[in-house]
Amino acid sequence: MAGPELTEPMRGLLAAIAEALNVPLPGHADVDEQAYNRLLAKRADLAQIATSSVLRFDDTLAAAAWLRAECADTPVTYTVYRPRTAEQQPSAGA
């Protein structure tokens, strides 16, 4: 069942929310995981503020622009997860 078509401003806001919440997984260190959790919580707060402002002020374009700007000010600062290569895998006898 198809619903109403999304407007371009609404698509822009949804894309901004998806981008805000799509942060890379943290590395293996506890400090990286803690920083990841803080960043994801901050970005979720920003997305909630953006959606609330649309409901209150009905300016989807401004909310999307604001969210993107705020996310640019809250970059990834932790070590990002990288899968181990075969050479980095612990040996079975170790």
Secondary structure, DSSP 8 states (H G I E B T S, - for coil): -------HHHHHHHHHHHHHH----B-SSHHHHHHHHHHHHHHHHHHHHHHHHHHHH--HHHHHHHHHHHHHTS---S-B-----GGGS--TT-
